[in-house]
Amino acid sequence: DILAISPSGEMAVLLVQHFGWVSRQGTLALMSLTGSAPRKLLDNVQDADWSPDGSKLVITHYVGSHCALEFPPGKVLYQTTGGVWLSNPRVSPRGDQIAFLEHPLGGGDDDAGFLAVIDLAGNKKILSKEFGSISGVAWNPAGDAIWFSGSVASAPRALFKVTTAGRQFLVRQESSNTILHDVS
């Protein structure tokens, strides 16, 4: 899977994946868009994103029973315990914050959770309410809001936007699940 593409055309990819019910882990590798062989970096990674200038990666990394948000890899900004897992980290357009999803249940077997942001000093702020299912994260190009897909109760996943001040809006609801991949 392609996790992210840097401004210079370097891809962060996930190799040798193994799956939980809704999560996955694998080997993080880098390769160019021109098709070079992947250069393996780190095992037990779930997701990754590039900083705006393409110089650093943010990753969600499993170490033992913990899931860590690392930026750059090896520098832990936030770490969970007790089966809580993290997904979809995205670096803000200014590179000063990281949005991510936190899933408090099931050690990768349940995708209920909420959207949070963390600054580079490790100060975390929860921005959304908790959703029965939450997936896909993208920063608004201006860096003042974050978009994501979430569901309430048994409704299909819908498209939401939350401002960095914590104001949440329903953007679009369909009769089937909506999964956000990017915002332009």
C-alpha positions in Angstrom: 0.0 0.0 0.0 1.1 3.5 -0.7 0.8 5.5 2.6 2.1 8.9 1.4 4.0 10.7 -1.3 6.5 13.4 -0.5 6.7 16.7 -2.6 9.9 15.3 -4.1 8.2 12.1 -5.3 9.4 9.7 -2.6 6.8 7.2 -1.6 6.2 5.8 1.9 4.8 2.3 1.4 3.7 -0.6 3.6 5.1 -4.1 2.8 4.5 -7.5 4.3 1.2 -6.6 5.9 -0.7 -8.5 8.5 -4.3 -7.5 9.4 -6.5 -7.2 12.4 -10.2 -6.8 12.0 -9.9 -3.1 11.0 -6.2 -2.3 11.5 -3.0 -3.5 9.8 0.7 -3.5 10.5 3.6 -4.0 8.2 7.1 -2.9 7.2 7.5 0.7 6.4 9.7 1.2 3.3 10.6 4.1 1.0 10.9 4.1 -2.8 10.8 6.6 -5.6 7.9 7.1 -8.0 10.3 5.9 -10.8 10.1 2.4 -9.5 13.3 1.8 -7.5 13.4 -1.2 -5.1 11.8 -0.4 -1.7 14.3 0.5 1.1 12.9 -1.1 4.3 12.9 1.2 7.4 10.9 -0.2 10.2 8.6 -3.1 11.2 5.2 -2.9 12.9 4.1 0.3 11.3 0.4 1.0 10.4 0.3 4.5 8.8 2.6 7.3 7.7 2.5 10.8 6.3 5.2 13.3 5.1 5.9 16.7 6.6 5.0 19.5 4.1 8.6 19.9 3.0 9.1 16.1 2.6 12.0 15.9 5.1 10.3 13.9 7.9 7.7 11.2 8.3 5.1 10.8 11.1 4.2 7.2 11.8 1.9 5.1 13.9 4.2 2.4 15.3 3.4 -0.7 17.4 6.0 -1.4 20.1 5.0 -4.4 22.3 1.5 -3.6 23.6 1.8 0.1 22.9 0.9 2.1 19.8 3.0 5.2 19.4 2.8 8.3 17.3 6.4 9.1 16.2 7.6 12.3 14.4 10.1 11.6 13.1 10.3 7.8 13.4 12.1 7.1 16.7 10.8 10.2 18.5 7.6 9.4 20.4 5.2 12.3 20.6 2.3 10.3 22.1 1.9 6.6 23.2 -1.1 4.5 24.1 -1.6 1.7 26.6 -4.1 -1.1 27.1 -5.0 -2.0 23.5 -5.7 1.6 22.4 -4.5 2.2 18.9 -3.8 5.2 16.6 -4.4 5.6 12.9 -4.4 8.1 10.0 -1.7 10.6 11.2 -1.6 13.7 9.0 0.9 16.6 9.4 -0.7 20.1 9.2 0.2 22.3 6.2 2.4 24.4 8.4 4.1 21.3 9.9 3.4 22.4 13.5 0.6 19.9 14.4 -0.4 16.4 13.6 -4.0 15.2 13.4 -4.7 11.5 14.1 -7.4 9.1 15.1 -7.4 7.4 18.5 -9.3 4.2 18.9 -9.9 3.2 22.5 -11.3 -0.3 22.0 -10.2 -3.6 20.8 -6.5 -3.4 20.0 -7.1 -2.9 16.3 -10.4 -4.9 16.2 -12.8 -1.9 16.5 -12.6 1.4 14.7 -14.7 3.5 17.1 -12.8 6.6 18.2 -12.2 10.3 18.0 -10.0 12.8 16.1 -7.2 14.6 18.1 -4.3 16.9 17.3 -0.9 17.1 18.9 1.7 19.8 18.6 5.4 19.1 18.3 5.9 19.6 22.1 3.4 16.7 22.7 0.4 18.7 23.8 -2.7 16.7 22.7 -6.2 18.1 22.2 -9.3 16.0 21.3 -11.3 17.9 18.6 -14.2 15.6 17.8 -16.8 13.7 19.7 -16.5 9.9 19.8 -17.8 8.0 16.7 -18.9 4.4 16.4 -16.6 4.2 13.4 -14.0 6.8 12.3 -11.6 6.7 9.4 -9.7 8.9 6.9 -8.1 12.3 7.9 -7.1 15.3 5.8 -6.2 18.8 6.7 -7.9 21.7 5.1 -5.3 23.4 2.8 -5.5 26.5 5.0 -4.6 24.4 8.1 -7.7 25.7 10.1 -9.8 22.6 9.9 -9.6 18.8 9.5 -11.9 16.6 7.5 -12.7 12.9 8.4 -15.3 10.1 7.9 -17.3 9.0 10.9 -20.5 7.3 11.8 -22.9 7.8 14.7 -24.9 4.8 16.0 -25.6 2.4 13.1 -25.7 5.1 10.4 -23.2 4.9 7.5 -19.9 6.8 7.7 -20.5 10.5 6.7 -18.1 13.3 5.9 -17.3 15.7 8.8 -15.2 18.8 9.3 -13.9 20.0 12.6 -12.1 23.3 13.1 -8.9 23.5 15.1 -11.0 25.3 17.7 -13.2 22.2 18.0 -16.4 23.2 16.1 -17.7 20.1 14.3 -19.9 20.1 11.2 -21.6 17.4 9.1 -20.5 18.1 5.5 -22.3 15.2 3.7 -24.3 12.1 4.5 -24.9 9.4 1.9 -26.9 6.1 2.1 -23.7 4.1 2.2 -20.3 4.6 3.8 -18.2 7.6 2.8 -14.4 7.2 3.2 -12.2 10.3 3.0 -8.9 10.0 1.2 -7.9 13.6 0.5 -9.0 17.2 0.5 -7.9 19.8 -2.1 
